[in-house]
Each structure stands twice: as structure tokens, then as C-alpha cells.
Amino acid sequence: MRKPSSRTRAALAVVAAAVLGLAGCDTAGGSSPAPQGTRARAAEPVWNRSPDSVAAVGDSITRGFDACTVLSDCPEVSWATGSDTEVDSLAVRLLGPAGAARRSWNYAVTGARMADLPEQMSQAAEHGPGLVTVMVGANDACRSSARAMTPVADFRADFEEALHTLRAASPKTQVYVASVPNLKRLWSEGRTSPLGKEVWKLGICPSMLSDADDLTSAAMLRRDRVQQRVVEYNEVLKEVCARDRRCRFDNNAVYDYRFGTGQLSRWDWFHPSKDGQARLAAIAYRTVTAADPVG
């Protein structure tokens, strides 16, 4: 047989190398190792169910307002970062009492609306927290009248700005977003208390709670408008959060929670009592530690 030329031998060598490569085998018959740097890496989970620090932003609910004494913040019973053992806050559940004392921060402000969230988020981001909790929106609906409520478009723009502010400073911080509570249920539950109705006359959430015993069609229509706005706010929270892979919305768990008078402050029949704060903490913990997003 005629001896192959050098050009032919070179061509055969190329073909053989290609065949061996496609077969995934080396000359010893084992699996060919992947080139350095191309070996598949285990994907890092997007959501860490055990964040190492917690910062809270929002309004009076997260400050524990009227949960301990009248007309006063009581951050130690905050559902998000409080230290009270009866509440067992989210931070305590995640970090333990000592860890929560060292690695949790509460930047919520009584009376805050969504427009205030970007500044609060900027403060929280300075710590590079593992998790930021958000509960805000009730004050956007609780205005002097239904007409004075925050427009949905403004609510959305401010929430988007708040998340952008966080992402610019702390890209990997996770965000837990609580839904706005059911204000119409608050009216129906709280109005069973004569004292509660008297306190509401001082100007607590007039858009929903003024003239609590007025059941005329005009009054009911006003309350329905406020309730619909809360529903729209929650839809915004859900939609904006869904676009951020490190954000979890509670899927309306707070809104849907069927609280009673035992979960309301005895001073204003509006803010959560200590028991109400504990229920909020439990909802947040379930959402943050779930294997998959609530859906």
C-alpha cells in the first residue's frame, strides 16, 4: 500500500482530533477534562432565606406607633426590627436577639408616605443590609378626603425611585414588600367600639373613617373609592417588585389578613397593637424564608 503523504497524514490527524473531541474522550479512554475556567459553577441562589442583617423603611406601623403608649412611637415592638419577645420581630427570628440588636436598623417615620421612601431607602442602603423591609401606603390612602389620595402614577414613580436608589448603592440587598392593610376592614372592625369611633373623630384616616356610622350611599361610595385605591397601590407594589429578582411581595398576605379588634391599638383603634405587630412579623417571616416566592 502506498505510504500516505505528509499532507494526508496531517489532514487525518485533524479529523481524528475532531472525532475525539466530539466523543468527549481522551486517548486513555476517560472523560476529557474541561478547559481551565470553563467548568460549570453551582448557581448562586438569587434569594437568600437567611439574610445577615435587616433594615426597615416605611411609616408609623413599622415604628410601632400607639402600640405601647398613646401618641408615641414604640420601635421596640416593631414587627420588622423590634426587640420585644412577645412580638418576635422579623429581625429577631432571622438573626436572634443579639444579632438583631447589632445588625438591624429602623428608618421608618410616622406619617410617611410613598414619596418619603426614596430618602429612607438611601439611609438604609448605607449599611448594605442583607434585607430591607418595606411597609408603606396607608398614609397615601388616609388623607383628608378621597380626592386628596396620592395618585396611582405618583405612587408607582416614587416606589420605582426608591428601589433604584437602593440598587444604585447596594445591588444585592433583598427587599421584602408588605401589602397595604385593608382599611375598609379596619373601619368595619373598629366601628364596633364607641371609644374607637370617638378617637377617629380627632382626624384619624378621614377618607375612610370619618362619620363611621354614616351608611348612606355617598359615604359607602367614598369608602369604596379609598378601598379601590388601596387595591391599586397593592397592584403597583406587586408589579414593580416582580421586575426586581431580589424583591418579594407578600402576595397581599397583609391585606388579606382577617384581623380583629385584638390586633388594633387601644389608643387609636387604627394602628396595630402588640399582638397585631406579632402577626405582621409572622407574615413577613413566612414570606422571607419560603423556598419559593409566594405566588
Protein Blocks (a to p, Z undefined) as FASTA:
>chain_A
ZZddfklmmmmmmmmmmmmmmnopafkopacdddehiaccddddfbdcbbfbdcdeddfk
lnopaklbghiacfklgfklpmbfklopaklmmnojmlmmmmgccfbdehiafklmmmmm
mmmmmnopabdcddehjlmmmcfbfklpccfklmmmmmmmmmmmmmmmmmmbccdddddd
dfklmmmmmmmpmklmmmmmnopakllmgokllccfklmmmmmmmmmmmmmmmmmmmmmm
mmpmkbccehhmmmmpccdfklpcfklomaacfklmmmmmmmmmmmmmpmbdcZZ
